Amino acid sequence: MTDGHAPGASSALDAARRALRGLVMAATVRIHRAGVGYAHDEPETFLGSGFFVAPSWVLTCAHVACGGEGGEVAVVYESAPGRGTSAVPGRVVSTLPDGAVPVPGNWPAPDLALVQLREPVDHECVYLSERPAAYYGEGKVLYAGWTVMAGRLQVLDGTLAVQGTIGGWSADVQMRLGENDLPYGVSGGPVIDPVRGEVVGVLKSRSDHARGGTSTGLEQLRTLPVPTEAVDAEHTDPYQAVFHAHDRYHRNRQRQPDTRRHTWVDVQSRLGARPGRTLSPDERVQLLGRLADLPPPVSTRALLDILDDLPDFQAPVPLPAPRGWRDGLGALYESVRDDGALRLVVDYAMGALSAERPFVAPSTPEAEKALWDWVWRAAQRLDARYRHKLAEQWDGIQRERRRPRPGGTGPRQDGAATPGEEPREPVPGGAQPSVLVELVQRGWERDRCDWSVSVAAADGEVIRLHEAERAPLDGLPALMAAPLAEAFRRCDEPGRPAVLQVALPHPLLGIEADTWQLRPDEGPLGTLRPVVLRCSDRDQLPEDDEFGGLDSDPYDIDAERRARWRWLHTHRAKAEVLDCDDGLRKPVPTVEQLRSLSHGTVPVLCRYGDHRYEDDAAALARIVRGGYGVALWRRRRAQSHALCGEFHRGTLDEIASPASVHGLPVAVHHLRMRLRSGRPETYWADGIALLYDDPHQPLPGGDLLEAP
């Protein structure tokens, strides 16, 4: 059978597949416990498989890498066929999920680990796909790994059938594989697309009841934690370090004139692979190598902005969202018609050229020039008018790079902090997108809710990333951790953490969202970013209660809210403590009395959580019904002995300090940061909460979950 090819073509394809197999086997390694020395062929120390992804970097499963002690392992490899194995010490740098507590016999998805060698060695590296595994369709994949057979450690490979996926949220999604046995030890080995000649995943587990098992897509590495303090993002961020080194390795391997060894690009070309719809394998590896010479994007948000600005880019953003230059290129592959693909790639490269830099290395100007040379050569296949536009863009980029910094004489270094410069903060309602969490309380299960996590763009568009139902209220942080991490990565910029908006029905406005902790090694969310609350059921607020009284005249609550909002954002505000007078409790004013207060008023509740005349939900509902979109309170918890005077004085100062309440979310964020660092002058703010409900950013509305 020739599969539709002429005999000669089939023979050439078979030779290419054999060459691909050789490249895979050369890069596949064994993971052993540390300190094996010369006894690295002993099965007793064998933990599993892995593979080289960049010089001195190995990718494997977390359950394999963490089988050693103290984060130390030994990597056993062959520098060339027939040369025998060697062992080199390695250090486990990152695991996914980080800090997981594994269930016996199974590690939580995505179950990935990066191991860095402690000394340089000569070895081959696989080629990693830049497109998410979701793009991989039906058919078969290749795999490789090590196992124990007849008491000896042996490498093996084979084919597996793709049988679909399991897992709903991106961090849990795995590819189901079948029609072959997966023996012990192959976990951590590579999964290869034989058509394109590139690695798409990592073997995770084998099935207990059938042949086959599961694999995790490489794109899950994008969920590695983003360093909070990255001066040199490429070297402090393992994700950027690994993939930049990977792309430079394959570019440099293709350039070497003194080797007869097949490269991955050679094999991909012989397989007839074509990345996307326009680039040859060689063009792709040269472009990725030049992109890898640049500093990485300053943030995922900045990279998404470049993609959004491309005129012909229409594909949905994949999950997890792109994080590096190669991820952005992979996102282009399925976007446009054949006749527009090259322009899209060139426009993307120009976006990378003009992008803000998180740092500027001495080699950066040279790297930019090399990327421009690639762009100009590629543009020779396009029309003269388009080439003229590119030349003007490049000229403008060069002039911008040479422009002196304000207050200095040297050329601008995008993203570099100026001495004494304060970190930038987001302004709600500004250009930066925010993260939106919506909770809906279930009617008959008051301790449970339906929830969703979305990204709210500055133009009002809301992109929902994940939703679930019947979640226990006391378990929300753990359930939301992965979706929130993805949403923050899409929105955060260096020095500008995105605002977290939490939309709640009025009975749940007391939820302490600012205290949620997503990772054991991180602080509460309120110390990491501005966290504000919004009321999601304004149309269902009670109209009267025992102390609130009935509205004497109907009025347009939305018009009142917009009028107050406009005034507060153009004038200096004034705090008004409503429920406490020199330490004595008093009832919150009626809706009619609240409406009579000036538009510059920000209501403050001192006695929230304390014994009071009305319950807390009713007090907040009355404030919302009075047309207020900004209010502040403190949860007293067990601090009934705390003096009220300091809280009254502190809120008066904090609310009056900014020129308008635009700065209030950031002011509260800074208070929480100083409070966590143990500053005694901020103790009065313990338990502070902020309602900041912009009437010009309507909530999406509708059911979180729609019936099929």
Stockholm file with secondary structure:
# STOCKHOLM 1.0

chainA/1-708         MTDGHAPGASSALDAARRALRGLVMAATVRIHRAGVGYAHDEPETFLGSGFFVAPSWVLTCAHVACGGEGGEVAVVYESAPGRGTSAVPGRVVSTLPDGAVPVPGNWPAPDLALVQLREPVDHECVYLSERPAAYYGEGKVLYAGWTVMAGRLQVLDGTLAVQGTIGGWSADVQMRLGENDLPYGVSGGPVIDPVRGEVVGVLKSRSDHARGGTSTGLEQLRTLPVPTEAVDAEHTDPYQAVFHAHDRYHRNRQRQPDTRRHTWVDVQSRLGARPGRTLSPDERVQLLGRLADLPPPVSTRALLDILDDLPDFQAPVPLPAPRGWRDGLGALYESVRDDGALRLVVDYAMGALSAERPFVAPSTPEAEKALWDWVWRAAQRLDARYRHKLAEQWDGIQRERRRPRPGGTGPRQDGAATPGEEPREPVPGGAQPSVLVELVQRGWERDRCDWSVSVAAADGEVIRLHEAERAPLDGLPALMAAPLAEAFRRCDEPGRPAVLQVALPHPLLGIEADTWQLRPDEGPLGTLRPVVLRCSDRDQLPEDDEFGGLDSDPYDIDAERRARWRWLHTHRAKAEVLDCDDGLRKPVPTVEQLRSLSHGTVPVLCRYGDHRYEDDAAALARIVRGGYGVALWRRRRAQSHALCGEFHRGTLDEIASPASVHGLPVAVHHLRMRLRSGRPETYWADGIALLYDDPHQPLPGGDLLEAP
#=GR chainA/1-708 SS CCTTSCHHHHHHHHHHHHHHHHHHHHHEEEEEETTCTTCTTCGGGEEEEEEEEETTEEEECHHHHTTSBTTEEEEEEESSTTSCEEEEEEEEEEEESTTCCCBTTBCCTTCEEEEEESSCCCCCCCCBCSSCGGGCCSSEEEEEEEEEETTEEEEEEEEEEEEEEECSSTTTCEEEEESSCCCTTCTTCEEEETTTTEEEEEEEEECSSSSCEEEEEGGGGGGSCCCSSCSSHHHHCHHHHHHHHHHHHHHHHHHCSSCCSCCHHHHHHHHTCCSTTTCCHHHHHHHHHHHHHSCCCSCHHHHHHHHHHCTTCCSCCCSSCCCSHHHHHHHHTTTSCHHHHHHHHHHHHHHHHHSCCSCCCTTHHHHHHHHHHHHHHHHTTSCHHHHHHHHHHHHHHHHHHHSBCTTCSSBCCTTCCCTTCCCCCCCTTSSSCEEEEEEEECSSCTTEEEEEEEEECTTSCEEEEEEEEEEEGGGHHHHHHHHHHHHHHHHCBTTBCCCEEEEECGGGTTCCGGGCCSSTTSCCHHHHSCEEEEESCGGGCCSCCTTTCCCSSCCCHHHHHHHHHHHHTTSCCEEEECSEETTEECCCCCHHHHHTSCTTEEEEESCTTSSCSSCHHHHHHHHHHTTCSEEEEECCTTCTTSCHHHHHHHHHHHHHSSSSGGGHHHHHHHHHHHHHTTCGGGGGGTTEEEEECCTTSCCCCSCSSCCC
#=GC SS_cons         CCTTSCHHHHHHHHHHHHHHHHHHHHHEEEEEETTCTTCTTCGGGEEEEEEEEETTEEEECHHHHTTSBTTEEEEEEESSTTSCEEEEEEEEEEEESTTCCCBTTBCCTTCEEEEEESSCCCCCCCCBCSSCGGGCCSSEEEEEEEEEETTEEEEEEEEEEEEEEECSSTTTCEEEEESSCCCTTCTTCEEEETTTTEEEEEEEEECSSSSCEEEEEGGGGGGSCCCSSCSSHHHHCHHHHHHHHHHHHHHHHHHCSSCCSCCHHHHHHHHTCCSTTTCCHHHHHHHHHHHHHSCCCSCHHHHHHHHHHCTTCCSCCCSSCCCSHHHHHHHHTTTSCHHHHHHHHHHHHHHHHHSCCSCCCTTHHHHHHHHHHHHHHHHTTSCHHHHHHHHHHHHHHHHHHHSBCTTCSSBCCTTCCCTTCCCCCCCTTSSSCEEEEEEEECSSCTTEEEEEEEEECTTSCEEEEEEEEEEEGGGHHHHHHHHHHHHHHHHCBTTBCCCEEEEECGGGTTCCGGGCCSSTTSCCHHHHSCEEEEESCGGGCCSCCTTTCCCSSCCCHHHHHHHHHHHHTTSCCEEEECSEETTEECCCCCHHHHHTSCTTEEEEESCTTSSCSSCHHHHHHHHHHTTCSEEEEECCTTCTTSCHHHHHHHHHHHHHSSSSGGGHHHHHHHHHHHHHTTCGGGGGGTTEEEEECCTTSCCCCSCSSCCC
//
